[in-house]
Amino acid sequence: MKDACREIARDCLALQARRLERTLTRIYDHALADVGVTGSQLSLLVALALLGETTAARLGAELDLEKSTVSRNVARLAEAGLVDTRGGLRLTPRANDVIRAGHKAWRSAQRQARAELGATPLKLLESLSKEARS
């Protein structure tokens, strides 16, 4: 039993991916704290900016998110005055300001994440990301 547990703890790709995701989330969320959004929220705002007026289903499909995740996050962004949900989803003028302000913080987080990952893991992550989008 202990050997099986050690193997899973040491070799599980899903566990390693979740650890990496949590590390990256901390970096981006810390960088964006002064902007007032999380990295996940900025990603939703950016997707809405690129899609234009859309539906929650389309947004979820674009970001590969569960319906409940989209609903919960859109509700938070609407409460913050960043997304207008009447008759579809669209950014408010305030959201555009948040994206502009968040861009500088995002760049800082990008530099930090790249530095912490190092060249080899970064190349692997970028390769996996491109393959998943194909």
C-alpha positions in Angstrom: 0.0 0.0 0.0 2.7 2.5 1.0 4.7 1.8 -2.2 1.6 2.5 -4.3 1.0 5.7 -2.5 4.6 6.8 -2.9 4.4 6.0 -6.6 1.2 8.0 -7.1 2.5 11.0 -5.0 5.8 11.0 -7.0 4.6 10.2 -10.5 1.0 11.4 -10.9 0.9 13.8 -13.9 -2.5 15.2 -12.8 -1.1 16.0 -9.3 1.9 17.7 -10.8 -0.3 19.7 -13.2 -2.5 20.9 -10.3 0.6 22.0 -8.3 1.8 23.9 -11.3 -1.6 25.5 -11.8 -1.7 26.6 -8.1 1.8 28.0 -8.4 1.0 30.0 -11.5 -2.3 31.1 -10.0 -0.5 32.5 -7.0 1.9 34.4 -9.2 -0.8 36.0 -11.4 -3.3 36.7 -8.5 -0.5 38.4 -6.5 0.5 40.6 -9.5 -3.1 41.5 -10.2 -4.2 42.2 -6.6 -3.9 46.0 -7.0 -6.0 45.8 -10.1 -8.8 44.2 -8.2 -9.2 41.0 -10.2 -7.8 37.5 -10.2 -5.9 35.9 -13.0 -9.0 33.8 -13.8 -11.2 36.9 -13.8 -8.8 38.7 -16.1 -8.9 35.7 -18.5 -12.7 35.9 -18.6 -12.6 39.6 -19.3 -10.1 39.2 -22.1 -12.1 36.4 -23.6 -15.2 38.6 -23.5 -13.3 41.5 -25.1 -12.2 39.2 -27.9 -15.5 37.5 -28.4 -17.7 40.6 -28.2 -21.2 40.3 -27.0 -21.8 36.6 -26.4 -23.5 33.9 -24.3 -22.3 32.1 -21.2 -22.3 28.9 -23.1 -20.0 30.3 -25.9 -17.7 31.8 -23.3 -17.5 28.5 -21.5 -16.8 26.7 -24.7 -14.1 29.2 -25.6 -12.3 28.8 -22.3 -13.1 25.1 -21.8 -14.9 25.8 -18.5 -17.8 24.1 -16.8 -21.2 25.9 -17.0 -21.3 26.3 -13.2 -17.8 27.9 -13.2 -18.8 30.4 -15.9 -22.0 31.3 -14.1 -20.2 31.8 -10.8 -17.5 33.9 -12.2 -19.7 36.0 -14.5 -21.9 36.7 -11.5 -18.9 38.0 -9.5 -17.8 40.1 -12.5 -21.3 41.5 -12.9 -21.5 42.4 -9.2 -18.2 44.2 -9.6 -19.6 46.2 -12.5 -17.3 44.7 -15.1 -19.8 42.6 -17.1 -23.3 43.5 -18.2 -25.5 40.4 -18.4 -28.7 42.0 -19.8 -29.5 40.2 -23.1 -26.1 38.5 -23.3 -22.7 39.1 -21.9 -20.7 42.2 -22.7 -18.0 44.2 -21.0 -18.7 47.4 -19.3 -16.5 50.5 -19.9 -15.0 49.9 -16.4 -13.9 46.4 -17.5 -11.9 47.9 -20.4 -10.1 50.0 -17.8 -9.4 47.0 -15.7 -8.0 45.1 -18.7 -5.7 48.0 -19.5 -4.5 48.3 -15.9 -4.2 44.5 -15.7 -2.0 44.3 -18.7 1.1 45.8 -17.0 0.5 43.5 -14.0 0.0 40.5 -16.2 3.3 41.2 -18.0 5.1 41.3 -14.7 3.5 38.0 -13.7 4.5 36.5 -17.1 8.1 37.4 -16.5 8.1 36.0 -13.0 6.3 32.8 -14.1 8.8 32.3 -17.0 11.7 32.9 -14.6 10.4 30.4 -12.0 9.6 27.7 -14.6 12.9 27.8 -16.4 13.5 27.1 -20.1 12.8 23.4 -20.3 9.5 23.2 -18.4 8.4 26.4 -20.1 9.0 24.9 -23.6 7.1 21.7 -22.6 4.2 23.7 -21.2 3.9 25.9 -24.3 4.1 22.8 -26.5 1.4 21.0 -24.5 -0.8 24.1 -24.6 -0.5 24.4 -28.4 -1.2 20.8 -28.9 -4.3 21.0 -26.7 -5.7 23.9 -28.8 -5.2 22.0 -32.0 
